[in-house]
Amino acid sequence: MSPEFATRYNRWRYNLYAPVYDRVVAAFFAPRRRRAIELLAPAPDERLLLLGAGTGLDLDYLSGCRQLTAIDVSDGMLARLRRRADRLGLAVDVRVMDGQRLDFPDACFDAVILHLILAVIPDPVACLREVERVLKPGGRAVVFDKFLPDGGHAGWARVAANWLTRLIATDINRQLGVIVGHTTLHIEHEESAGMGGFFRIALLRK
Ligand SMILES: C[S@@+](CC[C@H](N)C(=O)[O-])C[C@H]1O[C@@H](n2cnc3c(N)ncnc32)[C@H](O)[C@@H]1O
């Protein structure tokens, strides 16, 4: 599947998932989101980008932040994010945008949230290079997602399962270290976020 086609497919399927997304993922991921944002520790006046922001479930943990920008390819997901932001009384600059080609100038964000996006976006290296570009020097990004351990090898069962999971949800065979290795970002901290280390949280620094 070409990245262009995969991006159109993502837009289509997340518009389809939008009405049920929160019911399926909110409760299970809530403690991991809280932990990841705790690690990122955004200050109230920092410029913060939520990339692949979805319905805005992270906003529940960003009540002190005054300079929030959220982008996603799915306008259906973002419509829900706008309603959540209104409910929480948060001002968020919300834009439909491809995370592989950000329409922002260089070095304009202090921090980026990458929750459940690096395993979904067709080209995670292009995405992280864009994060690297838009982060200010010393800026940071927090990743929460599922990965194959660095240096690990996907057995045939995992390769086979990935055909299905990629189609309906997410790639399960990406390696965080390999993706980060294509940028000048470095992993400052990494920890397991459940399911025997299948889910991971990492803090990246420019
Ligand atoms: C699994 S959801 C995660 C949403 C949110 N970050 C969360 O933690 O709940 C993946 C999100 O990535 C978005 N997405 C997929 N491809 C994208 C792209 N190329 N650019 C921006 N967002 C994209 C989808 O529309 C969807 O909202």
Ligand as a Chemical Component Dictionary entry (heavy atoms), coordinates in Angstrom:
data_LIG
# 
_chem_comp.id                   LIG 
_chem_comp.type                 NON-POLYMER 
_chem_comp.pdbx_formal_charge   0 
_chem_comp.three_letter_code    LIG 
# 
loop_
_chem_comp_atom.comp_id 
_chem_comp_atom.atom_id 
_chem_comp_atom.alt_atom_id 
_chem_comp_atom.type_symbol 
_chem_comp_atom.charge 
_chem_comp_atom.model_Cartn_x 
_chem_comp_atom.model_Cartn_y 
_chem_comp_atom.model_Cartn_z 
_chem_comp_atom.pdbx_ordinal 
LIG C1  C1  C 0  -5.208 5.127  17.362 1  
LIG S1  S1  S 1  -5.739 6.744  17.016 2  
LIG C2  C2  C 0  -4.945 7.670  18.317 3  
LIG C3  C3  C 0  -5.665 8.949  18.598 4  
LIG C4  C4  C 0  -5.143 9.708  19.823 5  
LIG N1  N1  N 0  -3.774 10.121 19.654 6  
LIG C5  C5  C 0  -5.294 8.890  21.067 7  
LIG O1  O1  O 0  -4.287 8.695  21.760 8  
LIG O2  O2  O -1 -6.407 8.458  21.374 9  
LIG C6  C6  C 0  -4.742 7.179  15.612 10 
LIG C7  C7  C 0  -5.069 8.551  15.076 11 
LIG O3  O3  O 0  -4.107 8.882  14.066 12 
LIG C8  C8  C 0  -4.767 9.564  13.036 13 
LIG N2  N2  N 0  -3.934 9.505  11.824 14 
LIG C9  C9  C 0  -3.720 8.448  11.018 15 
LIG N3  N3  N 0  -2.901 8.766  10.016 16 
LIG C10 C10 C 0  -2.581 10.068 10.207 17 
LIG C11 C11 C 0  -1.768 11.007 9.491  18 
LIG N4  N4  N 0  -1.128 10.668 8.366  19 
LIG N5  N5  N 0  -1.653 12.256 9.975  20 
LIG C12 C12 C 0  -2.311 12.634 11.109 21 
LIG N6  N6  N 0  -3.105 11.800 11.808 22 
LIG C13 C13 C 0  -3.235 10.549 11.361 23 
LIG C14 C14 C 0  -6.103 8.864  12.930 24 
LIG O4  O4  O 0  -7.057 9.620  12.233 25 
LIG C15 C15 C 0  -6.437 8.645  14.398 26 
LIG O5  O5  O 0  -7.160 9.727  14.929 27 
# 
loop_
_chem_comp_bond.comp_id 
_chem_comp_bond.atom_id_1 
_chem_comp_bond.atom_id_2 
_chem_comp_bond.value_order 
_chem_comp_bond.pdbx_ordinal 
LIG C1  S1  SING 1  
LIG S1  C2  SING 2  
LIG S1  C6  SING 3  
LIG C2  C3  SING 4  
LIG C3  C4  SING 5  
LIG C4  N1  SING 6  
LIG C4  C5  SING 7  
LIG C5  O1  DOUB 8  
LIG C5  O2  SING 9  
LIG C6  C7  SING 10 
LIG C7  O3  SING 11 
LIG C7  C15 SING 12 
LIG O3  C8  SING 13 
LIG C8  N2  SING 14 
LIG C8  C14 SING 15 
LIG N2  C9  SING 16 
LIG N2  C13 SING 17 
LIG C9  N3  DOUB 18 
LIG N3  C10 SING 19 
LIG C10 C11 SING 20 
LIG C10 C13 DOUB 21 
LIG C11 N4  SING 22 
LIG C11 N5  DOUB 23 
LIG N5  C12 SING 24 
LIG C12 N6  DOUB 25 
LIG N6  C13 SING 26 
LIG C14 O4  SING 27 
LIG C14 C15 SING 28 
LIG C15 O5  SING 29 
# 
